[in-house]
Amino acid sequence: MIRLQGVTRGFASGEQRVVGLAALDLQIAAGDYLAVVGPSGSGKSTLLNILGLLDVPDAGEYWLNNEATVALDERRRAELRSRHIGFVFQAYHLIPRLNVLENIELPMLLAGIDPAERRCRSRELAERLGLGQRLGHRPAELSGGQRQRVAIARAMVMRPALLLADEPTGNLDSQAGGEVFALLEALNAEGQTLVVVTHDLQHAARARRQLWLHDGQARPPQLRVA
């Protein structure tokens, strides 16, 4: 499903060049569950941005479903993101003035999907994720765990093949964080390809595979993150 070959990305910091990723090779099969772990500045978010087609490597190649993506224009990249990739972030990024159902519907609204289908799919997904009694509530009226469930539902409503989660439990207590990971793992058990960036080594250990990054390069799992 995903293949990265020699992917390199750097950033200017004053007069210096900071390495985000350094000639990284990576393959992710459909249905895989990969945890990306490493200290701050190791390249985790850079990798996620490239996988999500939000950023372009300076060098190397990235194939998504056998399509080379590096040379694509932004219109095609946006199309691939909409059809194939769902995002879950630490900060939820919900729209405060919209209720639960409206937040979940948003990607389908932007994609021009019929209102009746939008409402049906959103309700079904909300019920499945335990939000059936919160459909009319706005984000400020929800707990952190409930907000993250809304964010996961919004990420899943377009039925993407790939789900990218960037520190999805970073703003949650241990109980709510465990519930969110259990939900993500249940989706993966049903065939959803899942890539999670996390600092939580206990959660990372539950993934089928771990990618340990240091200075933009893959490292053996013996390197532990404090």
C-alpha positions in Angstrom: 0.0 0.0 0.0 2.8 2.4 1.0 6.4 2.5 -0.1 9.0 5.1 0.7 12.4 4.9 -0.8 15.3 7.2 0.1 12.9 9.9 1.5 14.8 13.0 2.7 13.4 16.2 4.1 15.2 19.1 5.6 14.2 22.5 7.0 16.0 25.8 7.3 16.7 27.0 10.9 18.5 30.3 10.8 21.7 29.6 8.9 21.5 25.9 9.6 19.8 23.1 7.8 17.9 20.8 10.2 17.3 17.2 9.1 13.7 16.0 9.3 14.2 12.7 7.5 17.4 11.2 6.1 17.1 8.7 3.2 14.3 6.8 4.9 13.0 3.5 3.4 9.7 2.2 4.7 6.9 -0.2 3.5 3.4 -0.4 5.0 1.1 -3.1 3.9 -2.7 -2.8 3.7 -4.1 -3.6 7.2 -0.8 -3.0 9.0 -0.6 -1.3 12.4 2.6 0.8 12.8 3.7 2.8 15.8 6.2 5.6 15.1 8.3 6.4 18.2 11.2 8.8 18.9 12.3 11.8 20.8 11.2 15.3 19.9 12.8 16.4 16.6 13.4 12.8 15.5 11.2 13.2 12.4 7.9 11.7 13.5 5.7 14.5 12.4 7.7 15.1 9.3 7.1 11.5 8.3 3.4 11.7 9.1 3.0 14.9 7.0 4.7 13.2 4.0 2.5 10.1 4.4 -0.5 12.3 4.5 0.5 14.2 1.4 0.7 17.4 3.4 4.4 17.8 2.6 6.8 16.8 -0.2 10.2 15.2 0.2 13.3 17.0 -0.9 14.5 13.7 -2.4 13.3 10.1 -2.7 10.0 8.6 -3.8 6.7 7.9 -2.1 4.2 5.5 -3.7 0.6 5.3 -2.4 -1.4 2.4 -3.8 1.2 2.1 -6.6 0.9 5.8 -7.5 4.1 7.9 -7.4 3.1 11.0 -5.4 6.2 13.2 -5.2 5.7 14.9 -8.6 1.9 15.3 -8.3 0.3 18.7 -8.4 -1.6 19.9 -5.3 -5.0 19.2 -6.9 -4.2 15.5 -7.3 -2.6 15.4 -3.9 -5.8 16.9 -2.3 -7.9 14.3 -4.2 -5.8 11.4 -2.8 -6.0 12.8 0.7 -9.8 13.2 0.5 -10.3 9.7 -0.9 -7.6 7.6 0.9 -6.3 9.3 4.0 -7.9 10.1 7.4 -6.2 12.3 10.0 -6.5 12.3 13.8 -4.6 15.0 15.7 -3.8 15.6 19.4 -5.7 18.9 19.4 -8.9 17.4 17.9 -9.4 20.4 15.5 -13.2 20.3 15.8 -15.2 23.3 14.7 -16.6 24.9 17.9 -19.8 26.2 16.5 -20.8 22.8 14.9 -22.4 20.0 16.9 -21.1 16.4 16.9 -23.1 15.3 13.8 -22.1 18.4 11.8 -18.4 18.0 12.7 -18.5 14.4 11.5 -20.3 15.4 8.3 -17.8 18.1 7.4 -15.5 16.0 5.1 -18.5 14.7 3.2 -19.9 18.2 2.8 -16.6 19.4 1.3 -16.6 16.4 -1.0 -20.1 17.2 -2.3 -21.8 14.1 -1.0 -25.6 14.1 -0.9 -27.1 15.5 2.4 -29.2 12.4 3.1 -26.2 10.1 2.7 -24.0 12.5 4.9 -26.5 12.3 7.7 -27.0 8.6 7.5 -23.3 7.8 7.5 -22.5 10.3 10.2 -25.2 8.9 12.5 -24.2 5.3 11.9 -20.5 6.1 12.7 -21.4 8.2 15.8 -23.5 5.4 17.2 -20.7 2.9 16.6 -18.2 5.1 18.5 -20.5 5.6 21.5 -21.6 9.1 20.6 -25.3 8.4 19.9 -26.4 10.5 22.9 -24.2 13.4 22.0 -25.1 14.2 18.4 -26.5 17.7 19.2 -23.7 18.7 21.6 -20.9 21.1 20.6 -17.2 20.3 21.4 -17.2 22.5 24.5 -19.9 20.3 26.0 -17.9 17.1 25.5 -15.1 15.4 27.5 -11.6 15.1 26.0 -12.2 11.4 25.2 -15.5 12.2 23.5 -13.9 15.0 21.4 -11.3 12.6 20.2 -14.0 10.1 19.3 -15.7 12.8 17.2 -12.3 13.5 15.5 -11.9 9.7 14.8 -15.4 9.5 13.4 -14.7 12.6 11.2 -11.5 10.9 10.0 -13.3 7.7 9.2 -16.4 9.0 7.6 -14.9 9.1 4.1 -13.9 5.5 4.5 -10.2 6.0 4.0 -7.8 3.2 3.4 -5.1 4.8 5.7 -5.6 6.4 9.1 -2.8 8.6 10.4 -2.9 9.5 14.1 -0.5 12.1 15.6 -0.3 11.7 19.4 -4.0 11.0 19.6 -4.0 10.6 23.4 -1.6 13.5 24.2 -4.4 15.6 25.7 -6.2 12.7 27.5 -5.9 11.1 30.9 -4.7 7.5 31.0 -8.2 6.0 31.0 -9.5 8.0 28.1 -6.3 7.5 26.3 -6.6 3.7 26.7 -10.1 3.8 25.4 -9.0 5.8 22.3 -6.3 3.3 21.5 -8.7 0.4 22.0 -11.0 2.1 19.5 -8.2 2.6 17.0 -7.1 -1.0 17.4 -10.6 -2.3 16.9 -10.7 -0.4 13.6 -7.3 -1.9 12.6 -8.6 -5.4 13.5 -11.4 -4.8 10.9 -8.7 -4.1 8.2 -8.0 -0.4 8.7 -4.4 0.5 8.0 -3.2 2.5 11.0 -0.1 4.6 11.6 0.2 6.2 15.0 2.8 8.6 16.3 3.1 8.3 20.1 5.4 9.0 23.0 3.7 6.3 25.0 5.8 3.2 24.9 3.2 1.0 26.4 0.8 1.9 23.6 3.5 1.6 21.0 4.3 -1.9 22.1 0.7 -2.9 21.3 1.3 -2.1 17.6 2.1 -4.9 15.1 5.3 -3.0 14.2 7.3 -0.2 15.6 9.4 2.3 13.7 12.0 4.0 16.0 13.3 7.3 14.6 16.3 9.3 15.7 17.7 12.3 13.8 15.4 11.3 10.9 16.7 7.8 10.6 15.3 4.4 11.5 17.0 2.9 14.6 16.8 -0.6 16.2 14.2 -1.0 18.9 16.9 -1.2 21.6 17.0 2.6 21.5 14.4 3.5 24.1 12.7 6.9 24.4 12.8 8.5 27.8 
